[in-house]
Amino acid sequence: MRKFELNNGEKVVFEAEAPSAVLDIMRKQCFYADEDDNDFLRSRALSNTSWSGHTIRYDSRENFAQDLMSAGLLREISNETTDKQ
């Protein structure tokens, strides 16, 4: 498993096989997570675009995660980095 840190107003560290799992983490934190996957992806992309000032695509989970990483909202961290926080 790889470790990631999501920082879009609240820092969350999680383990996943791929960065695209960030959407599952966001769904667990969201009170309106009952939207279907496409609507939820779109709403999170728009919210994070507003938050970061960077365009976040919502055409796929992979592009969404890639854009979060490019915007600095999501990053992969090592065990050493996590232990120091």
PDB file of N, CA, C and O in Angstrom:
ATOM      1  N   MET A   1       0.837  -1.182   0.000  1.00  0.00           N
ATOM      2  CA  MET A   1       0.000   0.000   0.000  1.00  0.00           C
ATOM      3  C   MET A   1       0.879   1.242   0.000  1.00  0.00           C
ATOM      4  O   MET A   1       1.964   1.266   0.582  1.00  0.00           O
ATOM      5  N   ARG A   2       0.385   2.249  -0.658  1.00  0.00           N
ATOM      6  CA  ARG A   2       1.060   3.539  -0.696  1.00  0.00           C
ATOM      7  C   ARG A   2       0.336   4.503   0.247  1.00  0.00           C
ATOM      8  O   ARG A   2      -0.858   4.343   0.502  1.00  0.00           O
ATOM      9  N   LYS A   3       1.055   5.499   0.763  1.00  0.00           N
ATOM     10  CA  LYS A   3       0.451   6.489   1.666  1.00  0.00           C
ATOM     11  C   LYS A   3       0.315   7.820   0.935  1.00  0.00           C
ATOM     12  O   LYS A   3       1.196   8.242   0.186  1.00  0.00           O
ATOM     13  N   PHE A   4      -0.823   8.460   1.184  1.00  0.00           N
ATOM     14  CA  PHE A   4      -1.130   9.748   0.568  1.00  0.00           C
ATOM     15  C   PHE A   4      -1.621  10.712   1.628  1.00  0.00           C
ATOM     16  O   PHE A   4      -2.148  10.311   2.666  1.00  0.00           O
ATOM     17  N   GLU A   5      -1.436  11.996   1.343  1.00  0.00           N
ATOM     18  CA  GLU A   5      -1.991  13.040   2.190  1.00  0.00           C
ATOM     19  C   GLU A   5      -2.874  13.936   1.333  1.00  0.00           C
ATOM     20  O   GLU A   5      -2.438  14.467   0.312  1.00  0.00           O
ATOM     21  N   LEU A   6      -4.106  14.095   1.759  1.00  0.00           N
ATOM     22  CA  LEU A   6      -5.053  15.006   1.126  1.00  0.00           C
ATOM     23  C   LEU A   6      -5.139  16.234   2.013  1.00  0.00           C
ATOM     24  O   LEU A   6      -5.370  16.120   3.217  1.00  0.00           O
ATOM     25  N   ASN A   7      -4.954  17.408   1.424  1.00  0.00           N
ATOM     26  CA  ASN A   7      -5.035  18.641   2.194  1.00  0.00           C
ATOM     27  C   ASN A   7      -5.870  19.649   1.411  1.00  0.00           C
ATOM     28  O   ASN A   7      -5.341  20.458   0.649  1.00  0.00           O
ATOM     29  N   ASN A   8      -7.164  19.586   1.609  1.00  0.00           N
ATOM     30  CA  ASN A   8      -8.073  20.539   0.972  1.00  0.00           C
ATOM     31  C   ASN A   8      -8.933  21.216   2.032  1.00  0.00           C
ATOM     32  O   ASN A   8     -10.157  21.297   1.919  1.00  0.00           O
ATOM     33  N   GLY A   9      -8.257  21.693   3.053  1.00  0.00           N
ATOM     34  CA  GLY A   9      -8.928  22.345   4.172  1.00  0.00           C
ATOM     35  C   GLY A   9      -8.768  21.554   5.451  1.00  0.00           C
ATOM     36  O   GLY A   9      -8.789  22.116   6.546  1.00  0.00           O
ATOM     37  N   GLU A  10      -8.612  20.271   5.316  1.00  0.00           N
ATOM     38  CA  GLU A  10      -8.380  19.377   6.447  1.00  0.00           C
ATOM     39  C   GLU A  10      -7.415  18.304   5.961  1.00  0.00           C
ATOM     40  O   GLU A  10      -7.641  17.690   4.918  1.00  0.00           O
ATOM     41  N   LYS A  11      -6.345  18.078   6.710  1.00  0.00           N
ATOM     42  CA  LYS A  11      -5.366  17.067   6.298  1.00  0.00           C
ATOM     43  C   LYS A  11      -5.866  15.677   6.658  1.00  0.00           C
ATOM     44  O   LYS A  11      -6.304  15.423   7.780  1.00  0.00           O
ATOM     45  N   VAL A  12      -5.788  14.792   5.684  1.00  0.00           N
ATOM     46  CA  VAL A  12      -6.167  13.400   5.880  1.00  0.00           C
ATOM     47  C   VAL A  12      -5.068  12.539   5.276  1.00  0.00           C
ATOM     48  O   VAL A  12      -4.719  12.707   4.108  1.00  0.00           O
ATOM     49  N   VAL A  13      -4.525  11.624   6.059  1.00  0.00           N
ATOM     50  CA  VAL A  13      -3.535  10.669   5.569  1.00  0.00           C
ATOM     51  C   VAL A  13      -4.249   9.337   5.401  1.00  0.00           C
ATOM     52  O   VAL A  13      -4.981   8.897   6.287  1.00  0.00           O
ATOM     53  N   PHE A  14      -4.029   8.699   4.255  1.00  0.00           N
ATOM     54  CA  PHE A  14      -4.674   7.421   3.994  1.00  0.00           C
ATOM     55  C   PHE A  14      -3.758   6.523   3.182  1.00  0.00           C
ATOM     56  O   PHE A  14      -2.819   6.988   2.535  1.00  0.00           O
ATOM     57  N   GLU A  15      -4.045   5.238   3.227  1.00  0.00           N
ATOM     58  CA  GLU A  15      -3.308   4.251   2.447  1.00  0.00           C
ATOM     59  C   GLU A  15      -4.206   3.721   1.348  1.00  0.00           C
ATOM     60  O   GLU A  15      -5.395   3.480   1.557  1.00  0.00           O
ATOM     61  N   ALA A  16      -3.618   3.543   0.168  1.00  0.00           N
ATOM     62  CA  ALA A  16      -4.377   3.026  -0.963  1.00  0.00           C
ATOM     63  C   ALA A  16      -3.403   2.490  -2.003  1.00  0.00           C
ATOM     64  O   ALA A  16      -2.207   2.777  -1.960  1.00  0.00           O
ATOM     65  N   GLU A  17      -3.927   1.718  -2.924  1.00  0.00           N
ATOM     66  CA  GLU A  17      -3.124   1.188  -4.013  1.00  0.00           C
ATOM     67  C   GLU A  17      -2.765   2.268  -5.022  1.00  0.00           C
ATOM     68  O   GLU A  17      -1.693   2.226  -5.626  1.00  0.00           O
ATOM     69  N   ALA A  18      -3.661   3.238  -5.206  1.00  0.00           N
ATOM     70  CA  ALA A  18      -3.464   4.277  -6.218  1.00  0.00           C
ATOM     71  C   ALA A  18      -4.051   5.594  -5.719  1.00  0.00           C
ATOM     72  O   ALA A  18      -4.947   5.592  -4.874  1.00  0.00           O
ATOM     73  N   PRO A  19      -3.554   6.716  -6.232  1.00  0.00           N
ATOM     74  CA  PRO A  19      -4.073   8.011  -5.793  1.00  0.00           C
ATOM     75  C   PRO A  19      -5.552   8.217  -6.098  1.00  0.00           C
ATOM     76  O   PRO A  19      -6.209   9.019  -5.435  1.00  0.00           O
ATOM     77  N   SER A  20      -6.083   7.512  -7.085  1.00  0.00           N
ATOM     78  CA  SER A  20      -7.492   7.682  -7.441  1.00  0.00           C
ATOM     79  C   SER A  20      -8.439   7.245  -6.321  1.00  0.00           C
ATOM     80  O   SER A  20      -9.629   7.557  -6.361  1.00  0.00           O
ATOM     81  N   ALA A  21      -7.923   6.527  -5.326  1.00  0.00           N
ATOM     82  CA  ALA A  21      -8.745   6.132  -4.174  1.00  0.00           C
ATOM     83  C   ALA A  21      -9.128   7.328  -3.318  1.00  0.00           C
ATOM     84  O   ALA A  21      -9.951   7.197  -2.412  1.00  0.00           O
ATOM     85  N   VAL A  22      -8.549   8.486  -3.586  1.00  0.00           N
ATOM     86  CA  VAL A  22      -8.865   9.693  -2.832  1.00  0.00           C
ATOM     87  C   VAL A  22     -10.362  10.000  -2.889  1.00  0.00           C
ATOM     88  O   VAL A  22     -10.921  10.553  -1.942  1.00  0.00           O
ATOM     89  N   LEU A  23     -10.997   9.646  -3.978  1.00  0.00           N
ATOM     90  CA  LEU A  23     -12.428   9.909  -4.098  1.00  0.00           C
ATOM     91  C   LEU A  23     -13.216   9.127  -3.050  1.00  0.00           C
ATOM     92  O   LEU A  23     -14.206   9.632  -2.521  1.00  0.00           O
ATOM     93  N   ASP A  24     -12.791   7.908  -2.746  1.00  0.00           N
ATOM     94  CA  ASP A  24     -13.451   7.119  -1.702  1.00  0.00           C
ATOM     95  C   ASP A  24     -13.279   7.772  -0.334  1.00  0.00           C
ATOM     96  O   ASP A  24     -14.199   7.764   0.484  1.00  0.00           O
ATOM     97  N   ILE A  25     -12.101   8.335  -0.090  1.00  0.00           N
ATOM     98  CA  ILE A  25     -11.845   9.036   1.171  1.00  0.00           C
ATOM     99  C   ILE A  25     -12.749  10.265   1.266  1.00  0.00           C
ATOM    100  O   ILE A  25     -13.333  10.529   2.317  1.00  0.00           O
ATOM    101  N   MET A  26     -12.862  11.004   0.187  1.00  0.00           N
ATOM    102  CA  MET A  26     -13.726  12.189   0.172  1.00  0.00           C
ATOM    103  C   MET A  26     -15.181  11.815   0.410  1.00  0.00           C
ATOM    104  O   MET A  26     -15.906  12.524   1.108  1.00  0.00           O
ATOM    105  N   ARG A  27     -15.600  10.709  -0.166  1.00  0.00           N
ATOM    106  CA  ARG A  27     -16.993  10.275   0.001  1.00  0.00           C
ATOM    107  C   ARG A  27     -17.291   9.963   1.470  1.00  0.00           C
ATOM    108  O   ARG A  27     -18.380  10.265   1.960  1.00  0.00           O
ATOM    109  N   LYS A  28     -16.332   9.363   2.167  1.00  0.00           N
ATOM    110  CA  LYS A  28     -16.523   9.036   3.583  1.00  0.00           C
ATOM    111  C   LYS A  28     -16.659  10.293   4.448  1.00  0.00           C
ATOM    112  O   LYS A  28     -17.314  10.262   5.490  1.00  0.00           O
ATOM    113  N   GLN A  29     -16.042  11.396   4.019  1.00  0.00           N
ATOM    114  CA  GLN A  29     -16.061  12.631   4.787  1.00  0.00           C
ATOM    115  C   GLN A  29     -17.250  13.522   4.462  1.00  0.00           C
ATOM    116  O   GLN A  29     -17.507  14.492   5.174  1.00  0.00           O
ATOM    117  N   CYS A  30     -17.966  13.212   3.413  1.00  0.00           N
ATOM    118  CA  CYS A  30     -18.978  14.118   2.889  1.00  0.00           C
ATOM    119  C   CYS A  30     -20.375  13.743   3.382  1.00  0.00           C
ATOM    120  O   CYS A  30     -20.748  12.569   3.375  1.00  0.00           O
ATOM    121  N   PHE A  31     -21.144  14.744   3.809  1.00  0.00           N
ATOM    122  CA  PHE A  31     -22.496  14.476   4.306  1.00  0.00           C
ATOM    123  C   PHE A  31     -23.514  14.292   3.188  1.00  0.00           C
ATOM    124  O   PHE A  31     -24.627  13.838   3.454  1.00  0.00           O
ATOM    125  N   TYR A  32     -23.173  14.628   1.947  1.00  0.00           N
ATOM    126  CA  TYR A  32     -24.079  14.394   0.827  1.00  0.00           C
ATOM    127  C   TYR A  32     -23.481  13.395  -0.160  1.00  0.00           C
ATOM    128  O   TYR A  32     -23.601  13.553  -1.375  1.00  0.00           O
ATOM    129  N   ALA A  33     -22.851  12.386   0.371  1.00  0.00           N
ATOM    130  CA  ALA A  33     -22.145  11.386  -0.426  1.00  0.00           C
ATOM    131  C   ALA A  33     -23.074  10.399  -1.122  1.00  0.00           C
ATOM    132  O   ALA A  33     -22.603   9.448  -1.746  1.00  0.00           O
ATOM    133  N   ASP A  34     -24.383  10.607  -1.026  1.00  0.00           N
ATOM    134  CA  ASP A  34     -25.302   9.687  -1.672  1.00  0.00           C
ATOM    135  C   ASP A  34     -25.482   9.994  -3.154  1.00  0.00           C
ATOM    136  O   ASP A  34     -26.233   9.299  -3.840  1.00  0.00           O
ATOM    137  N   GLU A  35     -24.802  11.028  -3.660  1.00  0.00           N
ATOM    138  CA  GLU A  35     -24.840  11.318  -5.088  1.00  0.00           C
ATOM    139  C   GLU A  35     -24.254  10.130  -5.850  1.00  0.00           C
ATOM    140  O   GLU A  35     -23.447   9.378  -5.303  1.00  0.00           O
ATOM    141  N   ASP A  36     -24.658   9.960  -7.106  1.00  0.00           N
ATOM    142  CA  ASP A  36     -24.032   8.897  -7.882  1.00  0.00           C
ATOM    143  C   ASP A  36     -22.578   9.274  -8.144  1.00  0.00           C
ATOM    144  O   ASP A  36     -22.188  10.425  -7.947  1.00  0.00           O
ATOM    145  N   ASP A  37     -21.773   8.306  -8.588  1.00  0.00           N
ATOM    146  CA  ASP A  37     -20.335   8.513  -8.730  1.00  0.00           C
ATOM    147  C   ASP A  37     -19.986   9.694  -9.631  1.00  0.00           C
ATOM    148  O   ASP A  37     -19.106  10.485  -9.292  1.00  0.00           O
ATOM    149  N   ASN A  38     -20.651   9.823 -10.757  1.00  0.00           N
ATOM    150  CA  ASN A  38     -20.339  10.911 -11.683  1.00  0.00           C
ATOM    151  C   ASN A  38     -20.669  12.272 -11.081  1.00  0.00           C
ATOM    152  O   ASN A  38     -19.882  13.210 -11.210  1.00  0.00           O
ATOM    153  N   ASP A  39     -21.819  12.392 -10.428  1.00  0.00           N
ATOM    154  CA  ASP A  39     -22.195  13.657  -9.798  1.00  0.00           C
ATOM    155  C   ASP A  39     -21.258  14.001  -8.642  1.00  0.00           C
ATOM    156  O   ASP A  39     -20.871  15.156  -8.465  1.00  0.00           O
ATOM    157  N   PHE A  40     -20.901  12.984  -7.861  1.00  0.00           N
ATOM    158  CA  PHE A  40     -20.005  13.224  -6.740  1.00  0.00           C
ATOM    159  C   PHE A  40     -18.624  13.652  -7.244  1.00  0.00           C
ATOM    160  O   PHE A  40     -18.030  14.584  -6.703  1.00  0.00           O
ATOM    161  N   LEU A  41     -18.123  12.991  -8.254  1.00  0.00           N
ATOM    162  CA  LEU A  41     -16.829  13.355  -8.836  1.00  0.00           C
ATOM    163  C   LEU A  41     -16.860  14.789  -9.346  1.00  0.00           C
ATOM    164  O   LEU A  41     -15.927  15.556  -9.109  1.00  0.00           O
ATOM    165  N   ARG A  42     -17.922  15.148 -10.041  1.00  0.00           N
ATOM    166  CA  ARG A  42     -18.053  16.506 -10.574  1.00  0.00           C
ATOM    167  C   ARG A  42     -18.123  17.535  -9.450  1.00  0.00           C
ATOM    168  O   ARG A  42     -17.456  18.566  -9.522  1.00  0.00           O
ATOM    169  N   SER A  43     -18.912  17.276  -8.420  1.00  0.00           N
ATOM    170  CA  SER A  43     -19.049  18.242  -7.330  1.00  0.00           C
ATOM    171  C   SER A  43     -17.737  18.406  -6.561  1.00  0.00           C
ATOM    172  O   SER A  43     -17.395  19.519  -6.162  1.00  0.00           O
ATOM    173  N   ARG A  44     -17.014  17.335  -6.353  1.00  0.00           N
ATOM    174  CA  ARG A  44     -15.721  17.424  -5.663  1.00  0.00           C
ATOM    175  C   ARG A  44     -14.694  18.145  -6.524  1.00  0.00           C
ATOM    176  O   ARG A  44     -13.870  18.899  -6.008  1.00  0.00           O
ATOM    177  N   ALA A  45     -14.739  17.920  -7.828  1.00  0.00           N
ATOM    178  CA  ALA A  45     -13.815  18.621  -8.737  1.00  0.00           C
ATOM    179  C   ALA A  45     -14.088  20.117  -8.708  1.00  0.00           C
ATOM    180  O   ALA A  45     -13.155  20.915  -8.617  1.00  0.00           O
ATOM    181  N   LEU A  46     -15.344  20.500  -8.783  1.00  0.00           N
ATOM    182  CA  LEU A  46     -15.690  21.922  -8.760  1.00  0.00           C
ATOM    183  C   LEU A  46     -15.317  22.562  -7.424  1.00  0.00           C
ATOM    184  O   LEU A  46     -14.806  23.681  -7.392  1.00  0.00           O
ATOM    185  N   SER A  47     -15.568  21.866  -6.339  1.00  0.00           N
ATOM    186  CA  SER A  47     -15.221  22.372  -5.018  1.00  0.00           C
ATOM    187  C   SER A  47     -13.714  22.559  -4.870  1.00  0.00           C
ATOM    188  O   SER A  47     -13.258  23.580  -4.354  1.00  0.00           O
ATOM    189  N   ASN A  48     -12.949  21.578  -5.321  1.00  0.00           N
ATOM    190  CA  ASN A  48     -11.498  21.661  -5.205  1.00  0.00           C
ATOM    191  C   ASN A  48     -10.902  22.655  -6.190  1.00  0.00           C
ATOM    192  O   ASN A  48      -9.843  23.225  -5.924  1.00  0.00           O
ATOM    193  N   THR A  49     -11.560  22.874  -7.320  1.00  0.00           N
ATOM    194  CA  THR A  49     -11.138  23.926  -8.242  1.00  0.00           C
ATOM    195  C   THR A  49     -11.281  25.280  -7.559  1.00  0.00           C
ATOM    196  O   THR A  49     -10.381  26.116  -7.638  1.00  0.00           O
ATOM    197  N   SER A  50     -12.409  25.499  -6.888  1.00  0.00           N
ATOM    198  CA  SER A  50     -12.623  26.748  -6.155  1.00  0.00           C
ATOM    199  C   SER A  50     -11.604  26.911  -5.036  1.00  0.00           C
ATOM    200  O   SER A  50     -11.071  28.000  -4.826  1.00  0.00           O
ATOM    201  N   TRP A  51     -11.338  25.839  -4.330  1.00  0.00           N
ATOM    202  CA  TRP A  51     -10.429  25.870  -3.191  1.00  0.00           C
ATOM    203  C   TRP A  51      -8.997  26.185  -3.629  1.00  0.00           C
ATOM    204  O   TRP A  51      -8.310  26.983  -2.991  1.00  0.00           O
ATOM    205  N   SER A  52      -8.549  25.555  -4.720  1.00  0.00           N
ATOM    206  CA  SER A  52      -7.142  25.639  -5.111  1.00  0.00           C
ATOM    207  C   SER A  52      -6.845  26.700  -6.162  1.00  0.00           C
ATOM    208  O   SER A  52      -5.716  27.181  -6.259  1.00  0.00           O
ATOM    209  N   GLY A  53      -7.854  27.067  -6.949  1.00  0.00           N
ATOM    210  CA  GLY A  53      -7.610  27.968  -8.065  1.00  0.00           C
ATOM    211  C   GLY A  53      -7.063  27.252  -9.294  1.00  0.00           C
ATOM    212  O   GLY A  53      -6.743  27.893 -10.295  1.00  0.00           O
ATOM    213  N   HIS A  54      -6.954  25.932  -9.223  1.00  0.00           N
ATOM    214  CA  HIS A  54      -6.492  25.104 -10.334  1.00  0.00           C
ATOM    215  C   HIS A  54      -7.670  24.316 -10.902  1.00  0.00           C
ATOM    216  O   HIS A  54      -8.567  23.912 -10.163  1.00  0.00           O
ATOM    217  N   THR A  55      -7.662  24.106 -12.188  1.00  0.00           N
ATOM    218  CA  THR A  55      -8.714  23.308 -12.810  1.00  0.00           C
ATOM    219  C   THR A  55      -8.538  21.842 -12.440  1.00  0.00           C
ATOM    220  O   THR A  55      -7.460  21.272 -12.611  1.00  0.00           O
ATOM    221  N   ILE A  56      -9.597  21.246 -11.935  1.00  0.00           N
ATOM    222  CA  ILE A  56      -9.611  19.830 -11.570  1.00  0.00           C
ATOM    223  C   ILE A  56     -10.600  19.132 -12.489  1.00  0.00           C
ATOM    224  O   ILE A  56     -11.795  19.428 -12.472  1.00  0.00           O
ATOM    225  N   ARG A  57     -10.093  18.208 -13.287  1.00  0.00           N
ATOM    226  CA  ARG A  57     -10.955  17.479 -14.226  1.00  0.00           C
ATOM    227  C   ARG A  57     -11.772  16.429 -13.498  1.00  0.00           C
ATOM    228  O   ARG A  57     -11.373  15.930 -12.446  1.00  0.00           O
ATOM    229  N   TYR A  58     -12.924  16.100 -14.072  1.00  0.00           N
ATOM    230  CA  TYR A  58     -13.801  15.085 -13.480  1.00  0.00           C
ATOM    231  C   TYR A  58     -14.258  14.059 -14.501  1.00  0.00           C
ATOM    232  O   TYR A  58     -15.296  13.421 -14.323  1.00  0.00           O
ATOM    233  N   ASP A  59     -13.485  13.898 -15.574  1.00  0.00           N
ATOM    234  CA  ASP A  59     -13.839  12.906 -16.587  1.00  0.00           C
ATOM    235  C   ASP A  59     -13.443  11.486 -16.183  1.00  0.00           C
ATOM    236  O   ASP A  59     -13.960  10.517 -16.740  1.00  0.00           O
ATOM    237  N   SER A  60     -12.525  11.355 -15.214  1.00  0.00           N
ATOM    238  CA  SER A  60     -12.161  10.044 -14.678  1.00  0.00           C
ATOM    239  C   SER A  60     -11.540  10.226 -13.297  1.00  0.00           C
ATOM    240  O   SER A  60     -11.030  11.297 -12.968  1.00  0.00           O
ATOM    241  N   ARG A  61     -11.591   9.172 -12.500  1.00  0.00           N
ATOM    242  CA  ARG A  61     -10.980   9.204 -11.169  1.00  0.00           C
ATOM    243  C   ARG A  61      -9.481   9.463 -11.266  1.00  0.00           C
ATOM    244  O   ARG A  61      -8.910  10.171 -10.437  1.00  0.00           O
ATOM    245  N   GLU A  62      -8.856   8.889 -12.274  1.00  0.00           N
ATOM    246  CA  GLU A  62      -7.415   9.030 -12.452  1.00  0.00           C
ATOM    247  C   GLU A  62      -7.034  10.477 -12.767  1.00  0.00           C
ATOM    248  O   GLU A  62      -6.092  11.012 -12.183  1.00  0.00           O
ATOM    249  N   ASN A  63      -7.768  11.117 -13.695  1.00  0.00           N
ATOM    250  CA  ASN A  63      -7.480  12.519 -14.025  1.00  0.00           C
ATOM    251  C   ASN A  63      -7.763  13.426 -12.841  1.00  0.00           C
ATOM    252  O   ASN A  63      -7.031  14.386 -12.596  1.00  0.00           O
ATOM    253  N   PHE A  64      -8.826  13.122 -12.108  1.00  0.00           N
ATOM    254  CA  PHE A  64      -9.171  13.874 -10.906  1.00  0.00           C
ATOM    255  C   PHE A  64      -8.003  13.842  -9.916  1.00  0.00           C
ATOM    256  O   PHE A  64      -7.573  14.885  -9.424  1.00  0.00           O
ATOM    257  N   ALA A  65      -7.494  12.645  -9.629  1.00  0.00           N
ATOM    258  CA  ALA A  65      -6.381  12.491  -8.689  1.00  0.00           C
ATOM    259  C   ALA A  65      -5.118  13.166  -9.216  1.00  0.00           C
ATOM    260  O   ALA A  65      -4.395  13.811  -8.456  1.00  0.00           O
ATOM    261  N   GLN A  66      -4.852  13.023 -10.497  1.00  0.00           N
ATOM    262  CA  GLN A  66      -3.677  13.648 -11.096  1.00  0.00           C
ATOM    263  C   GLN A  66      -3.740  15.170 -10.942  1.00  0.00           C
ATOM    264  O   GLN A  66      -2.735  15.803 -10.620  1.00  0.00           O
ATOM    265  N   ASP A  67      -4.902  15.751 -11.168  1.00  0.00           N
ATOM    266  CA  ASP A  67      -5.056  17.195 -11.040  1.00  0.00           C
ATOM    267  C   ASP A  67      -4.953  17.652  -9.588  1.00  0.00           C
ATOM    268  O   ASP A  67      -4.407  18.721  -9.312  1.00  0.00           O
ATOM    269  N   LEU A  68      -5.471  16.852  -8.660  1.00  0.00           N
ATOM    270  CA  LEU A  68      -5.308  17.181  -7.242  1.00  0.00           C
ATOM    271  C   LEU A  68      -3.826  17.208  -6.876  1.00  0.00           C
ATOM    272  O   LEU A  68      -3.374  18.069  -6.121  1.00  0.00           O
ATOM    273  N   MET A  69      -3.082  16.255  -7.422  1.00  0.00           N
ATOM    274  CA  MET A  69      -1.648  16.208  -7.150  1.00  0.00           C
ATOM    275  C   MET A  69      -0.950  17.418  -7.776  1.00  0.00           C
ATOM    276  O   MET A  69      -0.095  18.034  -7.140  1.00  0.00           O
ATOM    277  N   SER A  70      -1.300  17.756  -8.990  1.00  0.00           N
ATOM    278  CA  SER A  70      -0.692  18.915  -9.660  1.00  0.00           C
ATOM    279  C   SER A  70      -0.997  20.213  -8.915  1.00  0.00           C
ATOM    280  O   SER A  70      -0.178  21.132  -8.896  1.00  0.00           O
ATOM    281  N   ALA A  71      -2.174  20.282  -8.306  1.00  0.00           N
ATOM    282  CA  ALA A  71      -2.580  21.477  -7.568  1.00  0.00           C
ATOM    283  C   ALA A  71      -1.980  21.518  -6.160  1.00  0.00           C
ATOM    284  O   ALA A  71      -2.104  22.524  -5.461  1.00  0.00           O
ATOM    285  N   GLY A  72      -1.334  20.432  -5.746  1.00  0.00           N
ATOM    286  CA  GLY A  72      -0.731  20.379  -4.418  1.00  0.00           C
ATOM    287  C   GLY A  72      -1.697  19.989  -3.313  1.00  0.00           C
ATOM    288  O   GLY A  72      -1.366  20.103  -2.133  1.00  0.00           O
ATOM    289  N   LEU A  73      -2.886  19.531  -3.678  1.00  0.00           N
ATOM    290  CA  LEU A  73      -3.878  19.128  -2.679  1.00  0.00           C
ATOM    291  C   LEU A  73      -3.723  17.671  -2.260  1.00  0.00           C
ATOM    292  O   LEU A  73      -4.185  17.277  -1.190  1.00  0.00           O
ATOM    293  N   LEU A  74      -3.080  16.881  -3.092  1.00  0.00           N
ATOM    294  CA  LEU A  74      -2.866  15.463  -2.827  1.00  0.00           C
ATOM    295  C   LEU A  74      -1.417  15.161  -3.124  1.00  0.00           C
ATOM    296  O   LEU A  74      -0.874  15.573  -4.149  1.00  0.00           O
ATOM    297  N   ARG A  75      -0.792  14.427  -2.201  1.00  0.00           N
ATOM    298  CA  ARG A  75       0.590  14.040  -2.451  1.00  0.00           C
ATOM    299  C   ARG A  75       0.860  12.680  -1.841  1.00  0.00           C
ATOM    300  O   ARG A  75       0.248  12.280  -0.850  1.00  0.00           O
ATOM    301  N   GLU A  76       1.790  11.989  -2.460  1.00  0.00           N
ATOM    302  CA  GLU A  76       2.222  10.712  -1.911  1.00  0.00           C
ATOM    303  C   GLU A  76       3.290  10.999  -0.872  1.00  0.00           C
ATOM    304  O   GLU A  76       4.173  11.828  -1.092  1.00  0.00           O
ATOM    305  N   ILE A  77       3.209  10.320   0.252  1.00  0.00           N
ATOM    306  CA  ILE A  77       4.175  10.528   1.324  1.00  0.00           C
ATOM    307  C   ILE A  77       4.816   9.194   1.690  1.00  0.00           C
ATOM    308  O   ILE A  77       4.256   8.126   1.444  1.00  0.00           O
ATOM    309  N   SER A  78       5.984   9.282   2.276  1.00  0.00           N
ATOM    310  CA  SER A  78       6.679   8.078   2.722  1.00  0.00           C
ATOM    311  C   SER A  78       6.371   7.835   4.192  1.00  0.00           C
ATOM    312  O   SER A  78       5.838   8.710   4.875  1.00  0.00           O
ATOM    313  N   ASN A  79       6.703   6.667   4.666  1.00  0.00           N
ATOM    314  CA  ASN A  79       6.499   6.350   6.081  1.00  0.00           C
ATOM    315  C   ASN A  79       7.257   7.317   6.981  1.00  0.00           C
ATOM    316  O   ASN A  79       6.753   7.712   8.032  1.00  0.00           O
ATOM    317  N   GLU A  80       8.478   7.703   6.572  1.00  0.00           N
ATOM    318  CA  GLU A  80       9.278   8.617   7.375  1.00  0.00           C
ATOM    319  C   GLU A  80       8.581   9.972   7.505  1.00  0.00           C
ATOM    320  O   GLU A  80       8.574  10.562   8.586  1.00  0.00           O
ATOM    321  N   THR A  81       7.997  10.468   6.417  1.00  0.00           N
ATOM    322  CA  THR A  81       7.307  11.749   6.449  1.00  0.00           C
ATOM    323  C   THR A  81       6.105  11.684   7.369  1.00  0.00           C
ATOM    324  O   THR A  81       5.860  12.612   8.140  1.00  0.00           O
ATOM    325  N   THR A  82       5.355  10.600   7.296  1.00  0.00           N
ATOM    326  CA  THR A  82       4.159  10.436   8.127  1.00  0.00           C
ATOM    327  C   THR A  82       4.536  10.384   9.605  1.00  0.00           C
ATOM    328  O   THR A  82       3.855  10.986  10.436  1.00  0.00           O
ATOM    329  N   ASP A  83       5.618   9.669   9.945  1.00  0.00           N
ATOM    330  CA  ASP A  83       6.028   9.524  11.332  1.00  0.00           C
ATOM    331  C   ASP A  83       6.455  10.843  11.961  1.00  0.00           C
ATOM    332  O   ASP A  83       6.343  11.010  13.175  1.00  0.00           O
ATOM    333  N   LYS A  84       6.941  11.776  11.160  1.00  0.00           N
ATOM    334  CA  LYS A  84       7.422  13.057  11.671  1.00  0.00           C
ATOM    335  C   LYS A  84       6.303  14.053  11.898  1.00  0.00           C
ATOM    336  O   LYS A  84       6.524  15.069  12.558  1.00  0.00           O
ATOM    337  N   GLN A  85       5.122  13.808  11.383  1.00  0.00           N
ATOM    338  CA  GLN A  85       4.031  14.786  11.477  1.00  0.00           C
ATOM    339  C   GLN A  85       3.353  14.751  12.815  1.00  0.00           C
ATOM    340  O   GLN A  85       2.416  15.513  13.052  1.00  0.00           O
TER     341      GLN A  85
END
